[in-house]
Amino acid sequence: MSEIFEYALIRVVPRIERGESVNAGVIVYSKTFKFLKTRIELNEPRLKALDPTADIQAIAAALRAFERACSEGPLAEKTLGERFRWLTAPRSAIVQPGPVHAGVTSDPPPTSTASSRPWLSRPHNGTNNHWDLRDRC
């Protein structure tokens, strides 16, 4: 049985006026599997290439806030869908979600970080500035 899931990339836009961004994570939501998780992986050298003055500590703290908001704080009382919508709402900040996309899977997402199938991987050649969501979230 195939089920729909939704996801949005989290990007860092160090200089808003230039519009350049670095993908730094993903938020994955499945109503059917009762799943909402964020995975963060900031590529600091790529970010520093866009803006050598970027405040890595502040950006990392903002990214951790996305992770915590999935299960802690004032959003924890909301439904998973409400949390996902709040986390993916457009904002004009250095750390911001990209557009929401949908996918279909027949397996539930992994529930531990020890899973052998990562949700997200960067291209191995290092030339592209995008991430791929694998066939299973």
N, CA, C and O atoms as a MOPAC input file, in Angstrom:
PM7 MOZYME 1SCF
protein

 N      0.83800 1    -1.17700 1     0.00000 1
 C      0.00000 1     0.00000 1     0.00000 1
 C      0.88800 1     1.24800 1     0.00000 1
 O      1.72000 1     1.42700 1     0.89000 1
 N      0.70800 1     2.08500 1    -0.98100 1
 C      1.49200 1     3.31100 1    -1.08300 1
 C      0.79100 1     4.44800 1    -0.36400 1
 O     -0.43300 1     4.57200 1    -0.40100 1
 N      1.59100 1     5.27400 1     0.29100 1
 C      1.07200 1     6.41500 1     1.04200 1
 C      1.83100 1     7.67600 1     0.65700 1
 O      2.99000 1     7.62400 1     0.24500 1
 N      1.16200 1     8.79400 1     0.79800 1
 C      1.75600 1    10.09700 1     0.47700 1
 C      2.53400 1    10.63000 1     1.67600 1
 O      2.10700 1    10.48700 1     2.82200 1
 N      3.67300 1    11.24000 1     1.40000 1
 C      4.40100 1    11.99200 1     2.40600 1
 C      4.73100 1    13.35500 1     1.81600 1
 O      4.67100 1    13.54400 1     0.60100 1
 N      5.07400 1    14.28900 1     2.66500 1
 C      5.44500 1    15.63200 1     2.22400 1
 C      6.81300 1    15.97300 1     2.78700 1
 O      7.20000 1    15.48300 1     3.84900 1
 N      7.53800 1    16.81100 1     2.07300 1
 C      8.83700 1    17.23700 1     2.56400 1
 C      9.15900 1    18.63000 1     2.03600 1
 O      8.62500 1    19.08300 1     1.02300 1
 N     10.04400 1    19.27900 1     2.75800 1
 C     10.56200 1    20.58600 1     2.33800 1
 C     12.02700 1    20.64600 1     2.72600 1
 O     12.40900 1    20.23600 1     3.82200 1
 N     12.83600 1    21.15700 1     1.82700 1
 C     14.24000 1    21.38500 1     2.15500 1
 C     14.35000 1    22.62200 1     3.03000 1
 O     13.56800 1    23.56400 1     2.90100 1
 N     15.31400 1    22.60500 1     3.90800 1
 C     15.62700 1    23.78200 1     4.72600 1
 C     16.87800 1    24.37600 1     4.11300 1
 O     17.87200 1    23.68200 1     3.90000 1
 N     16.82100 1    25.65300 1     3.83400 1
 C     17.96900 1    26.29100 1     3.18600 1
 C     18.47000 1    27.46200 1     4.01200 1
 O     17.74000 1    28.06900 1     4.79700 1
 N     19.74100 1    27.75300 1     3.80500 1
 C     20.37400 1    28.89700 1     4.45300 1
 C     20.65100 1    29.91000 1     3.35900 1
 O     21.30900 1    29.61000 1     2.36300 1
 N     20.14000 1    31.10900 1     3.56000 1
 C     20.33700 1    32.21300 1     2.61700 1
 C     21.14800 1    33.27400 1     3.36800 1
 O     20.57100 1    34.16800 1     3.98700 1
 N     22.47900 1    33.18100 1     3.31800 1
 C     23.29700 1    34.04300 1     4.16300 1
 C     23.21400 1    35.53100 1     3.82600 1
 O     23.36600 1    36.38600 1     4.69800 1
 N     22.97100 1    35.82300 1     2.55100 1
 C     22.83600 1    37.22500 1     2.15300 1
 C     21.55300 1    37.34300 1     1.34500 1
 O     21.52000 1    37.07000 1     0.14500 1
 N     20.50800 1    37.75400 1     2.03100 1
 C     19.16600 1    37.80300 1     1.44000 1
 C     19.16100 1    38.59500 1     0.13200 1
 O     18.48100 1    38.21700 1    -0.82200 1
 N     19.91000 1    39.68100 1     0.09100 1
 C     19.89700 1    40.54200 1    -1.10000 1
 C     20.45600 1    39.83700 1    -2.33100 1
 O     20.14400 1    40.22500 1    -3.45700 1
 N     21.26900 1    38.81700 1    -2.13500 1
 C     21.83500 1    38.08500 1    -3.28100 1
 C     20.99200 1    36.88500 1    -3.67800 1
 O     21.07200 1    36.43300 1    -4.82000 1
 N     20.19000 1    36.36000 1    -2.77000 1
 C     19.29200 1    35.25800 1    -3.08700 1
 C     19.95700 1    33.90000 1    -3.23300 1
 O     19.29300 1    32.94200 1    -3.62800 1
 N     21.22900 1    33.78400 1    -2.93300 1
 C     21.91900 1    32.49700 1    -3.03600 1
 C     21.64300 1    31.67800 1    -1.77900 1
 O     21.50600 1    32.22500 1    -0.68500 1
 N     21.56500 1    30.36000 1    -1.95100 1
 C     21.25700 1    29.52900 1    -0.79400 1
 C     22.04200 1    28.23200 1    -0.80200 1
 O     22.55500 1    27.79700 1    -1.83300 1
 N     22.12200 1    27.62900 1     0.37000 1
 C     22.73700 1    26.33000 1     0.57700 1
 C     21.68900 1    25.45700 1     1.26100 1
 O     21.13700 1    25.84500 1     2.29000 1
 N     21.41300 1    24.29000 1     0.69900 1
 C     20.48600 1    23.37000 1     1.35100 1
 C     21.16200 1    22.80300 1     2.58700 1
 O     22.30600 1    22.35100 1     2.53300 1
 N     20.43700 1    22.83000 1     3.71200 1
 C     21.03400 1    22.42500 1     4.98100 1
 C     20.22800 1    21.35800 1     5.70300 1
 O     20.62800 1    20.92300 1     6.78300 1
 N     19.11700 1    20.92600 1     5.14800 1
 C     18.33300 1    19.90700 1     5.83000 1
 C     17.02900 1    19.64300 1     5.12200 1
 O     16.75600 1    20.18400 1     4.05100 1
 N     16.23100 1    18.80300 1     5.74200 1
 C     14.93100 1    18.43800 1     5.19500 1
 C     13.96500 1    18.19000 1     6.34900 1
 O     14.34900 1    17.68900 1     7.40600 1
 N     12.71300 1    18.54900 1     6.12600 1
 C     11.62100 1    18.24000 1     7.04900 1
 C     10.72900 1    17.24200 1     6.32300 1
 O     10.28600 1    17.51000 1     5.20600 1
 N     10.46100 1    16.09300 1     6.94300 1
 C      9.63700 1    15.05200 1     6.32400 1
 C      8.41700 1    14.81100 1     7.20700 1
 O      8.53000 1    14.67000 1     8.42400 1
 N      7.24600 1    14.76600 1     6.56600 1
 C      5.98000 1    14.57900 1     7.29200 1
 C      5.13200 1    13.53300 1     6.59100 1
 O      4.98700 1    13.55400 1     5.36900 1
 N      4.57100 1    12.61300 1     7.37700 1
 C      3.61100 1    11.64000 1     6.86800 1
 C      2.47300 1    11.52100 1     7.86800 1
 O      2.67400 1    11.10700 1     9.01000 1
 N      1.29500 1    11.88200 1     7.43500 1
 C      0.12100 1    11.75800 1     8.30200 1
 C     -0.17200 1    10.28500 1     8.57400 1
 O     -0.43900 1     9.90600 1     9.71400 1
 N     -0.12200 1     9.46600 1     7.54600 1
 C     -0.44000 1     8.04800 1     7.67400 1
 C      0.49700 1     7.34500 1     8.64600 1
 O      0.05100 1     6.56900 1     9.49200 1
 N      1.78600 1     7.61200 1     8.52800 1
 C      2.76800 1     6.95500 1     9.38200 1
 C      2.99300 1     7.71300 1    10.69300 1
 O      3.83700 1     7.32100 1    11.49900 1
 N      2.23700 1     8.80100 1    10.90700 1
 C      2.37400 1     9.61500 1    12.12700 1
 C      3.84900 1     9.96300 1    12.36200 1
 O      4.43300 1     9.65400 1    13.40100 1
 N      4.42200 1    10.62200 1    11.34400 1
 C      5.85300 1    10.88100 1    11.32800 1
 C      6.13500 1    12.33400 1    10.99100 1
 O      5.59200 1    12.87400 1    10.02700 1
 N      6.98900 1    12.96800 1    11.79400 1
 C      7.49400 1    14.30700 1    11.51200 1
 C      8.91200 1    14.37300 1    12.04900 1
 O      9.12500 1    14.29600 1    13.25900 1
 N      9.87300 1    14.51300 1    11.16300 1
 C     11.28000 1    14.59700 1    11.56400 1
 C     11.99700 1    15.60700 1    10.68800 1
 O     11.61700 1    15.86800 1     9.54600 1
 N     13.03800 1    16.15800 1    11.26100 1
 C     13.92900 1    17.05600 1    10.53900 1
 C     15.32900 1    16.47800 1    10.60000 1
 O     15.77200 1    16.01700 1    11.65200 1
 N     16.01700 1    16.50200 1     9.48700 1
 C     17.41900 1    16.09600 1     9.46200 1
 C     18.22700 1    17.27800 1     8.96000 1
 O     17.93200 1    17.85400 1     7.91200 1
 N     19.25200 1    17.62900 1     9.72600 1
 C     20.09300 1    18.78300 1     9.40600 1
 C     21.50200 1    18.30700 1     9.09500 1
 O     22.04400 1    17.43800 1     9.77800 1
 N     22.08500 1    18.88500 1     8.05900 1
 C     23.49000 1    18.63700 1     7.72700 1
 C     24.01700 1    19.89000 1     7.02200 1
 O     23.87600 1    20.03700 1     5.80800 1
 N     24.61400 1    20.77600 1     7.78700 1
 C     25.11500 1    22.04000 1     7.25100 1
 C     26.50000 1    21.84500 1     6.64800 1
 O     27.41300 1    21.36300 1     7.31700 1
 N     26.64800 1    22.21600 1     5.39900 1
 C     27.93200 1    22.16000 1     4.71000 1
 C     28.60100 1    23.52900 1     4.91700 1
 O     28.38500 1    24.46700 1     4.14800 1
 N     29.40700 1    23.61400 1     5.96300 1
 C     30.01500 1    24.89400 1     6.32700 1
 C     30.93100 1    25.47000 1     5.24600 1
 O     30.87400 1    26.67300 1     4.99300 1
 N     31.76800 1    24.66300 1     4.60400 1
 C     32.61800 1    25.24700 1     3.54100 1
 C     31.79200 1    25.85800 1     2.40700 1
 O     32.14500 1    26.91500 1     1.88500 1
 N     30.70600 1    25.20500 1     2.02900 1
 C     29.85700 1    25.74700 1     0.96400 1
 C     29.20100 1    27.05700 1     1.42300 1
 O     29.10900 1    28.01500 1     0.65500 1
 N     28.75000 1    27.08600 1     2.67900 1
 C     28.15500 1    28.31300 1     3.20800 1
 C     29.18600 1    29.43900 1     3.24800 1
 O     28.88500 1    30.57100 1     2.86900 1
 N     30.39500 1    29.13200 1     3.70500 1
 C     31.45300 1    30.15100 1     3.76700 1
 C     31.85500 1    30.63000 1     2.36800 1
 O     32.30700 1    31.76500 1     2.21000 1
 N     31.69300 1    29.77400 1     1.35100 1
 C     31.98300 1    30.19900 1    -0.02200 1
 C     30.99600 1    31.26500 1    -0.48400 1
 O     31.35000 1    32.15800 1    -1.25400 1
 N     29.75500 1    31.16600 1    -0.00700 1
 C     28.75100 1    32.18100 1    -0.36200 1
 C     28.91800 1    33.44900 1     0.46100 1
 O     28.72700 1    34.55700 1    -0.04000 1
 N     29.27800 1    33.27700 1     1.73800 1
 C     29.43100 1    34.43700 1     2.61400 1
 C     30.48600 1    34.13000 1     3.66800 1
 O     30.18900 1    33.47700 1     4.66800 1
 N     31.71300 1    34.59300 1     3.45500 1
 C     32.78700 1    34.31800 1     4.41400 1
 C     32.51000 1    34.86600 1     5.81300 1
 O     33.12900 1    34.42200 1     6.78000 1
 N     31.58900 1    35.82500 1     5.93300 1
 C     31.29000 1    36.41200 1     7.24200 1
 C     30.07400 1    35.77300 1     7.91500 1
 O     29.62600 1    36.25300 1     8.95600 1
 N     29.54100 1    34.71000 1     7.34000 1
 C     28.34700 1    34.06500 1     7.90600 1
 C     28.61200 1    33.60000 1     9.34000 1
 O     29.66600 1    33.03700 1     9.63500 1
 N     27.65000 1    33.84200 1    10.21700 1
 C     27.75000 1    33.45200 1    11.62300 1
 C     27.30300 1    31.99000 1    11.74800 1
 O     26.11800 1    31.70900 1    11.93100 1
 N     28.25500 1    31.07500 1    11.64700 1
 C     27.96500 1    29.64300 1    11.64800 1
 C     27.25400 1    29.22000 1    12.92900 1
 O     26.32400 1    28.41700 1    12.87100 1
 N     27.66300 1    29.73500 1    14.07300 1
 C     27.03600 1    29.34700 1    15.34100 1
 C     25.56800 1    29.76400 1    15.38900 1
 O     24.71900 1    28.98600 1    15.82600 1
 N     25.26600 1    30.96500 1    14.95200 1
 C     23.87800 1    31.43300 1    14.95700 1
 C     23.03700 1    30.63800 1    13.96500 1
 O     21.89100 1    30.29300 1    14.25100 1
 N     23.60300 1    30.35300 1    12.81400 1
 C     22.88000 1    29.57600 1    11.80300 1
 C     22.63800 1    28.15800 1    12.30200 1
 O     21.54300 1    27.62200 1    12.13100 1
 N     23.65200 1    27.54100 1    12.92100 1
 C     23.49300 1    26.18700 1    13.46600 1
 C     22.42400 1    26.16800 1    14.56100 1
 O     21.65700 1    25.21000 1    14.65600 1
 N     22.36700 1    27.20400 1    15.37700 1
 C     21.33000 1    27.28300 1    16.41900 1
 C     19.94000 1    27.38000 1    15.79800 1
 O     19.00000 1    26.74900 1    16.28200 1
 N     19.80700 1    28.15700 1    14.74300 1
 C     18.50800 1    28.27400 1    14.06700 1
 C     18.10600 1    26.93600 1    13.43600 1
 O     16.93000 1    26.57100 1    13.45100 1
 N     19.06900 1    26.21500 1    12.89000 1
 C     18.78100 1    24.90000 1    12.30700 1
 C     18.36200 1    23.90300 1    13.38500 1
 O     17.45000 1    23.10400 1    13.17100 1
 N     19.02200 1    23.94600 1    14.53900 1
 C     18.63600 1    23.05900 1    15.64800 1
 C     17.21900 1    23.36700 1    16.12100 1
 O     16.50500 1    22.47200 1    16.57300 1
 N     16.81500 1    24.62200 1    16.02000 1
 C     15.44900 1    24.99400 1    16.41100 1
 C     14.41800 1    24.27600 1    15.54000 1
 O     13.35400 1    23.90100 1    16.03300 1
 N     14.71800 1    24.07900 1    14.25000 1
 C     13.81900 1    23.31800 1    13.38400 1
 C     13.68400 1    21.88800 1    13.89800 1
 O     12.58200 1    21.34100 1    13.93600 1
 N     14.79500 1    21.28700 1    14.29000 1
 C     14.76300 1    19.91600 1    14.80600 1
 C     13.93600 1    19.83400 1    16.08800 1
 O     13.07700 1    18.96300 1    16.22800 1
 N     14.20000 1    20.74100 1    17.01100 1
 C     13.47900 1    20.72600 1    18.29200 1
 C     11.99100 1    20.98400 1    18.12000 1
 O     11.17600 1    20.40400 1    18.83800 1
 N     11.62800 1    21.84000 1    17.18400 1
 C     10.22000 1    22.20000 1    17.00200 1
 C      9.36700 1    21.02200 1    16.55100 1
 O      8.14400 1    21.06700 1    16.67600 1
 N      9.98000 1    19.98500 1    16.03600 1
 C      9.21700 1    18.79600 1    15.63600 1
 C      8.60600 1    18.08800 1    16.84400 1
 O      7.56000 1    17.44900 1    16.72300 1
 N      9.25200 1    18.19700 1    18.01100 1
 C      8.76800 1    17.43100 1    19.15700 1
 C      8.76300 1    18.17000 1    20.48400 1
 O      8.25100 1    17.64000 1    21.46900 1
 N      9.31300 1    19.36800 1    20.54400 1
 C      9.41800 1    20.10000 1    21.80700 1
 C      8.79400 1    21.48900 1    21.69900 1
 O      8.42400 1    21.95300 1    20.62100 1
 N      8.69500 1    22.12200 1    22.84700 1
 C      8.26300 1    23.51200 1    22.88800 1
 C      6.78500 1    23.70000 1    22.64900 1
 O      6.01500 1    22.74100 1    22.71300 1
 N      6.37600 1    24.93900 1    22.37200 1
 C      4.95300 1    25.24800 1    22.23800 1
 C      4.26500 1    24.51600 1    21.08800 1
 O      3.05300 1    24.30600 1    21.13100 1
 N      5.02100 1    24.12600 1    20.06400 1
 C      4.40200 1    23.41300 1    18.93900 1
 C      4.07400 1    21.96100 1    19.27500 1
 O      3.27900 1    21.33800 1    18.57200 1
 N      4.66500 1    21.41000 1    20.33000 1
 C      4.47500 1    19.99200 1    20.66700 1
 C      3.01500 1    19.65300 1    20.94900 1
 O      2.61000 1    18.49900 1    20.81100 1
 N      2.22500 1    20.64500 1    21.34200 1
 C      0.80900 1    20.40200 1    21.61900 1
 C     -0.03800 1    20.37900 1    20.34700 1
 O     -1.19500 1    19.96100 1    20.38300 1
 N      0.52200 1    20.81800 1    19.24200 1
 C     -0.19500 1    20.83400 1    17.96200 1
 C     -0.12400 1    19.45900 1    17.31200 1
 O      0.70700 1    18.62800 1    17.68100 1
 N     -1.00300 1    19.22800 1    16.33900 1
 C     -0.92800 1    17.97800 1    15.58200 1
 C      0.32800 1    17.99000 1    14.71300 1
 O      0.90800 1    19.04900 1    14.47600 1
 N      0.74700 1    16.82100 1    14.24000 1
 C      1.93100 1    16.76100 1    13.38000 1
 C      1.75000 1    17.61800 1    12.13500 1
 O      2.67700 1    18.30700 1    11.71000 1
 N      0.55200 1    17.57700 1    11.54900 1
 C      0.27500 1    18.37800 1    10.35800 1
 C      0.38900 1    19.86900 1    10.63200 1
 O      0.94400 1    20.61300 1     9.82300 1
 N     -0.13800 1    20.30600 1    11.77800 1
 C     -0.03500 1    21.73000 1    12.13200 1
 C      1.42200 1    22.13300 1    12.33700 1
 O      1.83500 1    23.21500 1    11.91900 1
 N      2.20200 1    21.26000 1    12.98400 1
 C      3.62500 1    21.55900 1    13.17800 1
 C      4.34800 1    21.65500 1    11.83300 1
 O      5.14800 1    22.56400 1    11.61200 1
 N      4.05700 1    20.70600 1    10.93900 1
 C      4.70400 1    20.72200 1     9.62200 1
 C      4.36500 1    22.00800 1     8.88100 1
 O      5.24800 1    22.63200 1     8.29300 1
 N      3.08800 1    22.41700 1     8.90000 1
 C      2.68000 1    23.64900 1     8.20800 1
 C      3.37100 1    24.86700 1     8.81100 1
 O      3.78100 1    25.76900 1     8.08100 1
 N      3.50300 1    24.90300 1    10.13500 1
 C      4.17800 1    26.02400 1    10.78200 1
 C      5.65000 1    26.04600 1    10.38700 1
 O      6.19300 1    27.10200 1    10.06300 1
 N      6.29900 1    24.87300 1    10.41400 1
 C      7.72500 1    24.80400 1    10.08700 1
 C      8.00800 1    25.15600 1     8.62900 1
 O      9.08600 1    25.65700 1     8.30900 1
 N      7.04600 1    24.89700 1     7.74700 1
 C      7.27200 1    25.14400 1     6.32100 1
 C      6.65100 1    26.44800 1     5.83300 1
 O      6.67000 1    26.73300 1     4.63500 1
 N      6.10600 1    27.23400 1     6.73900 1
 C      5.54700 1    28.53300 1     6.34100 1
 C      6.66400 1    29.43800 1     5.82600 1
 O      7.73600 1    29.49200 1     6.42900 1
 N      6.43200 1    30.14600 1     4.72600 1
 C      7.47400 1    31.03100 1     4.18300 1
 C      7.88700 1    32.08800 1     5.20300 1
 O      7.05900 1    32.61000 1     5.95000 1
 N      9.16600 1    32.38700 1     5.21800 1
 C      9.68100 1    33.43400 1     6.10600 1
 C     10.88900 1    34.08500 1     5.44100 1
 O     11.59100 1    33.46500 1     4.64200 1
 N     11.10500 1    35.31700 1     5.78300 1
 C     12.25800 1    36.02000 1     5.22600 1
 C     13.32600 1    36.09900 1     6.31000 1
 O     13.48500 1    37.12300 1     6.97600 1
 N     14.04100 1    35.01900 1     6.47000 1
 C     15.11100 1    34.92100 1     7.45400 1
 C     16.29800 1    34.24500 1     6.77400 1
 O     16.18800 1    33.77600 1     5.64100 1
 N     17.40200 1    34.19800 1     7.45300 1
 C     18.57100 1    33.54100 1     6.87800 1
 C     18.32300 1    32.04400 1     6.72900 1
 O     18.71600 1    31.45100 1     5.72400 1
 N     17.66900 1    31.41900 1     7.72800 1
 C     17.29900 1    30.00400 1     7.63700 1
 C     15.81800 1    29.95400 1     7.29400 1
 O     14.98700 1    30.50700 1     8.01400 1
 N     15.49500 1    29.29100 1     6.19600 1
 C     14.10700 1    29.27600 1     5.74200 1
 C     13.76500 1    27.97000 1     5.03500 1
 O     14.63300 1    27.33500 1     4.43500 1
 N     12.51100 1    27.57700 1     5.10600 1
 C     12.09800 1    26.36900 1     4.38900 1
 C     11.88800 1    26.66700 1     2.91400 1
 O     11.52800 1    27.78000 1     2.53200 1
 N     12.11900 1    25.65500 1     2.09800 1
 C     11.79900 1    25.77200 1     0.68200 1
 C     10.35500 1    25.37100 1     0.47500 1
 O      9.63100 1    25.14500 1     1.44600 1
 N      9.92100 1    25.27900 1    -0.77100 1
 C      8.54000 1    24.88100 1    -1.04800 1
 C      8.29300 1    23.42500 1    -0.62400 1
 O      9.21100 1    22.60700 1    -0.59500 1
 N      7.04800 1    23.13200 1    -0.30100 1
 C      6.64900 1    21.78100 1     0.09500 1
 C      6.44600 1    20.93200 1    -1.15500 1
 O      5.82800 1    21.36600 1    -2.12700 1
 N      6.97600 1    19.72200 1    -1.10700 1
 C      6.82800 1    18.75200 1    -2.19500 1
 C      6.16300 1    17.50300 1    -1.64100 1
 O      6.19100 1    17.27100 1    -0.43200 1
 N      5.57500 1    16.70800 1    -2.49700 1
 C      4.94800 1    15.45500 1    -2.08500 1
 C      5.64700 1    14.28900 1    -2.74800 1
 O      6.26700 1    14.42700 1    -3.80300 1
 N      5.53500 1    13.14700 1    -2.11100 1
 C      6.08400 1    11.91400 1    -2.65900 1
 C      5.20000 1    10.76400 1    -2.23600 1
 O      4.26000 1    10.94500 1    -1.46300 1
 N      5.50000 1     9.58900 1    -2.74000 1
 C      4.73900 1     8.38800 1    -2.40700 1
 C      5.72400 1     7.32500 1    -1.93800 1
 O      6.78700 1     7.14700 1    -2.53300 1
 N      5.36500 1     6.62000 1    -0.86300 1
 C      6.21100 1     5.54900 1    -0.34600 1
 C      5.33500 1     4.39100 1     0.11600 1
 O      4.17700 1     4.59200 1     0.48400 1
 N      5.88100 1     3.19300 1     0.09600 1
 C      5.16500 1     2.03000 1     0.62200 1
 C      5.76700 1     1.58200 1     1.94800 1
 O      5.24700 1     0.66600 1     2.58600 1
 N      6.85900 1     2.22000 1     2.36700 1
 C      7.49100 1     1.91700 1     3.65400 1
 C      7.43200 1     3.14100 1     4.54200 1
 O      7.53100 1     4.27100 1     4.06500 1
 N      7.26800 1     2.91300 1     5.85000 1
 C      7.33500 1     4.06800 1     6.74600 1
 C      8.75100 1     4.61500 1     6.79000 1
 O      9.70900 1     3.89600 1     6.50700 1
 N      8.88200 1     5.87600 1     7.14000 1
 C     10.21500 1     6.47000 1     7.23200 1
 C     11.01800 1     5.79700 1     8.33800 1
 O     10.44100 1     5.20500 1     9.25000 1
 N     12.34700 1     5.88200 1     8.26600 1
 C     13.16400 1     5.33200 1     9.34700 1
 C     12.92100 1     6.11500 1    10.62500 1
 O     12.67600 1     7.32000 1    10.58200 1
 N     12.98600 1     5.44100 1    11.75300 1
 C     12.72000 1     6.11500 1    13.01800 1
 C     13.98100 1     6.37300 1    13.82000 1
 O     13.91600 1     7.02000 1    14.86500 1
 N     15.11200 1     5.89300 1    13.36900 1
 C     16.34500 1     6.15600 1    14.10500 1
 C     17.40500 1     6.70200 1    13.16400 1
 O     17.36800 1     6.46600 1    11.95600 1
 N     18.34600 1     7.43400 1    13.73500 1
 C     19.43000 1     7.98200 1    12.92400 1
 C     20.41200 1     6.88300 1    12.53200 1
 O     21.27800 1     7.10200 1    11.68500 1
 N     20.28400 1     5.69300 1    13.14600 1
 C     21.17400 1     4.58700 1    12.82100 1
 C     20.71800 1     3.83400 1    11.56900 1
 O     21.34500 1     2.85400 1    11.16600 1
 N     19.62700 1     4.29700 1    10.96000 1
 C     19.12200 1     3.61700 1     9.77300 1
 C     20.18000 1     3.56200 1     8.68300 1
 O     20.92400 1     4.52200 1     8.48000 1
 N     20.24400 1     2.44400 1     7.99000 1
 C     21.25300 1     2.31200 1     6.93200 1
 C     20.87300 1     3.07700 1     5.67500 1
 O     21.71500 1     3.28000 1     4.80100 1
 N     19.61400 1     3.50700 1     5.56800 1
 C     19.18300 1     4.28600 1     4.40000 1
 C     18.95300 1     5.72600 1     4.81400 1
 O     17.94200 1     6.03100 1     5.44600 1
 N     19.85600 1     6.60300 1     4.47700 1
 C     19.63600 1     8.01400 1     4.84200 1
 C     18.46400 1     8.59600 1     4.05600 1
 O     18.19600 1     8.17900 1     2.92900 1
 N     17.78100 1     9.54700 1     4.64700 1
 C     16.67200 1    10.23100 1     3.95800 1
 C     17.22200 1    11.12900 1     2.88100 1
 O     16.59000 1    11.35100 1     1.84900 1
 N     18.38400 1    11.63400 1     3.12800 1
 C     18.90600 1    12.71700 1     2.32200 1
 C     20.35700 1    12.44600 1     2.00600 1
 O     21.10400 1    12.01300 1     2.88400 1
 N     20.77800 1    12.68500 1     0.78400 1
 C     22.20000 1    12.54700 1     0.47900 1
 C     22.60700 1    13.59200 1    -0.53400 1
 O     21.81800 1    13.99300 1    -1.39000 1
 N     23.83900 1    14.02600 1    -0.42500 1
 C     24.37900 1    14.99000 1    -1.37800 1
 C     24.97200 1    14.24600 1    -2.56100 1
 O     25.40100 1    13.10100 1    -2.41600 1
 N     25.00200 1    14.86800 1    -3.71600 1
 C     25.66300 1    14.24500 1    -4.85800 1
 C     27.13600 1    14.00400 1    -4.53000 1
 O     27.76300 1    14.81500 1    -3.85000 1
 N     27.68300 1    12.89700 1    -5.01100 1
 C     29.06000 1    12.55300 1    -4.68800 1
 C     30.07800 1    13.39200 1    -5.43300 1
 O     31.20600 1    13.54000 1    -4.96500 1
 N     29.71300 1    13.94500 1    -6.58100 1
 C     30.69000 1    14.70600 1    -7.35300 1
 C     30.93100 1    16.10900 1    -6.79900 1
 O     31.87900 1    16.78100 1    -7.20600 1
 N     30.07900 1    16.55700 1    -5.87300 1
 C     30.27200 1    17.84000 1    -5.22400 1
 C     30.03900 1    19.05100 1    -6.11300 1
 O     30.34800 1    20.17100 1    -5.70600 1
 N     29.50300 1    18.86100 1    -7.31700 1
 C     29.34300 1    19.99400 1    -8.22400 1
 C     27.95700 1    20.61100 1    -8.15600 1
 O     27.78800 1    21.76500 1    -8.55000 1
 N     26.97000 1    19.89200 1    -7.67700 1
 C     25.60800 1    20.41100 1    -7.65600 1
 C     25.25600 1    20.96000 1    -6.28600 1
 O     25.73300 1    20.46000 1    -5.26700 1
 N     24.43200 1    21.97300 1    -6.26300 1
 C     23.98100 1    22.56800 1    -5.01200 1
 C     22.55300 1    22.10400 1    -4.72600 1
 O     21.67700 1    22.92000 1    -4.44000 1
 N     22.32200 1    20.79300 1    -4.80300 1
 C     21.00700 1    20.26700 1    -4.46800 1
 C     21.16100 1    18.95400 1    -3.73200 1
 O     22.22600 1    18.33800 1    -3.75000 1
 N     20.08900 1    18.53200 1    -3.08600 1
 C     20.07500 1    17.26900 1    -2.36800 1
 C     18.95200 1    16.44300 1    -2.96600 1
 O     17.99700 1    16.99100 1    -3.51400 1
 N     19.06100 1    15.14800 1    -2.86400 1
 C     18.02900 1    14.26300 1    -3.38300 1
 C     17.32400 1    13.55200 1    -2.24800 1
 O     17.98100 1    12.99000 1    -1.37100 1
 N     16.00800 1    13.56400 1    -2.24500 1
 C     15.24400 1    12.77200 1    -1.30200 1
 C     15.11300 1    11.40000 1    -1.93100 1
 O     14.55200 1    11.26700 1    -3.01800 1
 N     15.61800 1    10.38600 1    -1.26600 1
 C     15.62000 1     9.04100 1    -1.81700 1
 C     14.19700 1     8.48800 1    -1.89000 1
 O     13.26500 1     9.09600 1    -1.36400 1
 N     14.02900 1     7.33500 1    -2.54400 1
 C     12.69500 1     6.79700 1    -2.78900 1
 C     11.94900 1     6.48700 1    -1.49800 1
 O     10.72100 1     6.40000 1    -1.49900 1
 N     12.66200 1     6.32300 1    -0.41900 1
 C     12.00300 1     6.15000 1     0.87600 1
 C     12.41900 1     7.30600 1     1.77200 1
 O     13.60100 1     7.63300 1     1.88200 1
 N     11.44000 1     7.91100 1     2.40400 1
 C     11.80900 1     9.00600 1     3.29100 1
 C     12.32700 1     8.42800 1     4.52900 1
 O     12.70700 1     9.16100 1     5.44200 1

